[in-house]
Amino acid sequence: METIKTIDRVALELGPITVYWYGIIIGVGILVGFILVMKESRKVGIDQNVFPDLLIWAIPVSILFARIYYVSFEWGYYRENPEDIIAVWKGGIAIHGALIGAILTTIFFCYKKGLSFWRVADIAAPSLILAQAIGRWGNFINQEAHGTEVSRGFLESLYLPDFIIDQMFIEGSYYHPTFLYESIWNVLGFVFLIVIREKWKSLKQGELFLAYLIWYSAGRFFIEGLRTDSLMLTENLRVAQIISLLLIGLAISLIYFRRTKLKHSLDREN
């Protein structure tokens, strides 16, 4: 019988301190995003203190919102296991919750600093989606956010390396690596945003961020349909799919409204 080798979610133990791969990977995603956003902010001439100051608030608020969002929709479990509410290292943070926290923090921060939210959001958008692509590998280590059951032959037909196939062997069965599908979709989204930022000269302020919302949400809607661990609003309604559709509709509406009703002010901003 073939031996299945899975990756331990614990990266290392230093006495009483346990360091999990999940946290390391999330941290790497944030670091890569920060490096890219600082590079772009220098390019466009934004004060170099803006994003470090913003991230001091945005990172903890986003993690808090991501956890609150997840726990809220899994309250049946956490009501019976309250000690697990703070156990973020076990997984269970929702990207939509993090996004809500990040947007609210950025709006408040920009208001207090007299900055344009749309300008700051445009600079951050490519970094944000790349950080999400990296962060999904934390789900891979935790063997979560996977799809429905498949055969090993199916996974091999995707030409996946053995370490991914083996990690998708969970409690006796193989599953769709939906974390990988979303990670690849987000990397493509990063490339897409960079290309339109550099090549699409008619792009208005704020539209790069709105394009990010549309791209990410479109992929998330379809990939979520494959998952078996979705947060559910009702028996048949997946929360992430509903939020994705709302974000797509909101982003398209904002682009239309701002281009038709706020055309002159947008031209001055650009």
C-alpha positions as CSV (number, residue, x, y, z in Angstrom):
1,M,0.0,0.0,0.0
2,E,1.3,3.4,-1.0
3,T,2.4,5.6,2.0
4,I,0.6,9.0,2.1
5,K,2.9,11.8,3.5
6,T,1.0,14.8,4.8
7,I,2.6,18.0,6.1
8,D,2.4,18.7,9.8
9,R,0.6,22.0,10.5
10,V,3.2,22.8,13.2
11,A,6.3,24.4,11.8
12,L,8.3,24.4,15.0
13,E,8.0,24.3,18.7
14,L,10.1,26.5,20.9
15,G,9.5,25.4,24.5
16,P,5.9,26.4,25.3
17,I,5.6,28.3,22.0
18,T,4.1,26.5,19.0
19,V,4.6,28.1,15.6
20,Y,2.1,27.0,12.9
21,W,2.6,27.1,9.2
22,Y,-0.7,28.8,8.8
23,G,0.5,31.8,10.7
24,I,3.8,31.9,8.8
25,I,2.1,31.7,5.4
26,I,-0.3,34.5,6.3
27,G,2.6,36.5,7.5
28,V,4.5,35.9,4.3
29,G,1.5,37.0,2.3
30,I,1.3,40.3,4.3
31,L,5.0,40.9,3.9
32,V,5.0,40.4,0.1
33,G,2.0,42.6,-0.2
34,F,3.6,45.3,1.9
35,I,6.8,45.3,-0.1
36,L,4.9,45.7,-3.4
37,V,2.6,48.4,-2.0
38,M,5.6,50.4,-0.8
39,K,7.3,50.0,-4.2
40,E,4.2,51.4,-5.9
41,S,3.7,54.2,-3.4
42,R,7.2,55.4,-4.1
43,K,6.5,55.3,-7.8
44,V,3.4,57.5,-7.6
45,G,4.9,59.8,-5.0
46,I,2.8,59.0,-1.9
47,D,4.3,59.8,1.5
48,Q,6.3,56.7,2.6
49,N,4.7,56.7,6.0
50,V,1.1,56.3,4.7
51,F,1.0,52.5,4.3
52,P,3.1,51.5,7.3
53,D,0.8,53.7,9.5
54,L,-2.2,52.3,7.8
55,L,-1.1,48.6,8.2
56,I,-0.5,49.1,11.9
57,W,-4.3,49.4,12.2
58,A,-5.5,47.5,9.2
59,I,-3.8,44.2,9.9
60,P,-5.1,43.6,13.5
61,V,-8.6,45.0,12.6
62,S,-8.7,42.7,9.5
63,I,-7.8,39.6,11.4
64,L,-10.3,40.5,14.1
65,F,-13.1,41.0,11.5
66,A,-12.1,37.9,9.7
67,R,-12.4,35.8,12.8
68,I,-15.7,37.5,14.0
69,Y,-17.2,36.9,10.5
70,Y,-16.2,33.2,10.6
71,V,-17.3,32.6,14.2
72,S,-20.6,34.4,13.6
73,F,-21.6,31.9,10.8
74,E,-20.3,28.9,12.8
75,W,-21.8,30.0,16.1
76,G,-23.5,26.7,16.7
77,Y,-20.0,25.1,17.1
78,Y,-18.4,28.0,19.0
79,R,-21.3,28.4,21.4
80,E,-20.5,24.8,22.6
81,N,-16.7,25.4,22.4
82,P,-16.0,29.0,23.5
83,E,-12.4,28.2,24.2
84,D,-11.8,27.8,20.4
85,I,-13.1,31.3,19.5
86,I,-9.6,32.7,19.8
87,A,-7.9,29.7,18.3
88,V,-7.0,31.4,15.0
89,W,-4.0,29.1,14.5
90,K,-6.4,26.2,13.9
91,G,-7.8,28.1,10.9
92,G,-11.1,29.7,10.5
93,I,-10.7,33.2,9.3
94,A,-12.9,34.5,6.4
95,I,-11.4,36.6,3.7
96,H,-14.6,38.5,3.2
97,G,-14.5,39.4,6.9
98,A,-10.9,40.6,6.5
99,L,-11.8,42.6,3.5
100,I,-14.6,44.4,5.3
101,G,-12.3,45.2,8.2
102,A,-9.6,46.4,5.8
103,I,-12.0,48.6,3.8
104,L,-13.5,50.2,6.9
105,T,-10.1,50.9,8.4
106,T,-8.8,52.4,5.2
107,I,-11.9,54.7,4.9
108,F,-11.5,55.9,8.4
109,F,-7.7,56.3,8.1
110,C,-7.9,58.2,4.8
111,Y,-10.6,60.5,6.3
112,K,-8.4,61.3,9.3
113,K,-5.3,61.9,7.1
114,G,-7.1,63.9,4.4
115,L,-6.2,61.2,1.7
116,S,-8.3,59.9,-1.2
117,F,-9.6,56.4,-0.3
118,W,-9.8,55.5,-3.9
119,R,-6.2,56.4,-4.6
120,V,-4.9,54.4,-1.6
121,A,-7.2,51.4,-2.5
122,D,-5.9,51.4,-6.1
123,I,-2.3,51.3,-5.0
124,A,-3.1,48.4,-2.6
125,A,-5.4,46.3,-4.9
126,P,-2.7,44.2,-6.7
127,S,-0.8,43.7,-3.4
128,L,-4.0,42.6,-1.7
129,I,-4.9,39.9,-4.3
130,L,-1.4,38.5,-4.3
131,A,-1.3,38.3,-0.5
132,Q,-4.6,36.4,-0.8
133,A,-3.1,34.0,-3.3
134,I,-0.2,33.3,-0.9
135,G,-2.5,33.0,2.2
136,R,-4.6,30.2,0.6
137,W,-1.6,27.9,1.1
138,G,-2.3,28.2,4.8
139,N,-5.6,26.4,4.1
140,F,-3.6,23.8,2.2
141,I,-1.4,23.0,5.2
142,N,-4.5,22.8,7.5
143,Q,-6.3,20.6,5.0
144,E,-9.3,22.9,4.9
145,A,-11.2,24.9,2.3
146,H,-11.1,21.9,0.1
147,G,-13.8,20.8,-2.4
148,T,-15.8,17.6,-2.9
149,E,-14.4,14.1,-3.0
150,V,-12.4,13.1,-6.1
151,S,-10.1,10.2,-7.0
152,R,-6.3,10.2,-6.9
153,G,-6.3,9.6,-10.6
154,F,-8.2,12.9,-11.1
155,L,-5.6,14.8,-9.1
156,E,-2.8,13.2,-11.1
157,S,-4.6,14.2,-14.3
158,L,-4.1,17.8,-13.2
159,Y,-0.3,17.1,-13.2
160,L,-0.1,18.1,-9.5
161,P,3.0,17.3,-7.6
162,D,2.8,14.5,-5.0
163,F,3.0,16.8,-2.0
164,I,-0.2,18.5,-3.0
165,I,-2.0,15.2,-3.9
166,D,-0.9,13.7,-0.6
167,Q,-2.1,16.7,1.4
168,M,-5.5,16.4,-0.3
169,F,-5.9,12.9,1.2
170,I,-8.1,13.7,4.2
171,E,-9.6,11.0,6.5
172,G,-9.5,8.3,3.9
173,S,-10.5,10.3,0.7
174,Y,-9.0,12.7,-1.8
175,Y,-10.6,16.1,-2.4
176,H,-10.6,19.0,-4.9
177,P,-7.7,21.3,-4.1
178,T,-10.0,24.4,-4.2
179,F,-7.3,26.4,-2.3
180,L,-5.1,25.9,-5.3
181,Y,-7.8,26.9,-7.8
182,E,-8.3,30.1,-5.9
183,S,-4.6,30.8,-5.4
184,I,-4.0,30.4,-9.2
185,W,-7.1,32.6,-9.9
186,N,-5.7,35.3,-7.6
187,V,-2.2,35.2,-9.2
188,L,-3.9,35.7,-12.6
189,G,-5.9,38.5,-11.1
190,F,-2.6,40.1,-9.9
191,V,-1.2,40.0,-13.4
192,F,-4.5,41.3,-14.8
193,L,-4.5,44.3,-12.4
194,I,-0.9,45.1,-13.2
195,V,-1.5,45.0,-16.9
196,I,-4.6,47.3,-16.9
197,R,-2.9,49.7,-14.5
198,E,0.0,50.0,-16.9
199,K,-1.8,49.8,-20.2
200,W,-5.3,51.1,-19.7
201,K,-4.8,54.9,-19.8
202,S,-8.5,55.7,-19.5
203,L,-8.8,53.9,-16.1
204,K,-10.3,56.3,-13.6
205,Q,-9.2,56.6,-9.9
206,G,-10.8,53.8,-7.9
207,E,-11.5,51.5,-10.8
208,L,-8.4,49.3,-10.3
209,F,-9.7,48.5,-6.8
210,L,-13.2,47.9,-8.2
211,A,-11.7,45.7,-10.9
212,Y,-10.1,43.7,-8.1
213,L,-13.4,43.2,-6.4
214,I,-15.0,42.0,-9.6
215,W,-12.2,39.6,-10.5
216,Y,-11.8,38.1,-7.1
217,S,-15.5,37.8,-6.5
218,A,-16.2,36.1,-9.9
219,G,-13.6,33.4,-9.2
220,R,-14.7,33.0,-5.6
221,F,-18.3,32.5,-6.7
222,F,-17.6,29.5,-8.9
223,I,-14.8,28.0,-6.7
224,E,-17.0,28.2,-3.6
225,G,-19.5,26.0,-5.4
226,L,-17.0,23.1,-5.2
227,R,-16.3,23.5,-1.5
228,T,-17.7,21.2,1.2
229,D,-16.9,23.5,4.2
230,S,-18.6,26.7,3.1
231,L,-20.2,29.0,5.6
232,M,-23.9,28.7,5.0
233,L,-26.6,31.3,5.4
234,T,-29.4,28.7,4.9
235,E,-29.3,25.0,4.0
236,N,-28.8,25.9,0.3
237,L,-27.3,29.4,0.3
238,R,-23.5,29.8,0.6
239,V,-22.5,33.1,2.3
240,A,-19.4,33.6,0.1
241,Q,-21.4,33.2,-3.1
242,I,-24.0,35.8,-1.9
243,I,-21.3,38.2,-0.9
244,S,-19.5,37.7,-4.1
245,L,-22.5,38.5,-6.2
246,L,-23.2,41.6,-4.1
247,L,-19.6,42.8,-4.5
248,I,-19.7,42.3,-8.3
249,G,-23.0,44.2,-8.5
250,L,-21.8,47.0,-6.2
251,A,-18.5,47.4,-8.1
252,I,-20.1,47.5,-11.5
253,S,-22.7,50.0,-10.2
254,L,-20.0,52.2,-8.7
255,I,-18.0,52.2,-12.0
256,Y,-21.1,53.2,-13.9
257,F,-22.3,55.8,-11.4
258,R,-18.9,57.4,-11.1
259,R,-18.3,57.5,-14.8
260,T,-21.7,59.0,-15.7
261,K,-22.6,61.1,-12.6
262,L,-19.2,62.1,-11.4
263,K,-17.4,62.3,-14.8
264,H,-16.0,65.8,-14.3
265,S,-14.7,65.3,-10.8
266,L,-13.0,62.0,-11.9
267,D,-11.3,63.8,-14.8
268,R,-9.9,66.3,-12.4
269,E,-8.6,63.6,-10.0
270,N,-6.9,61.7,-12.9
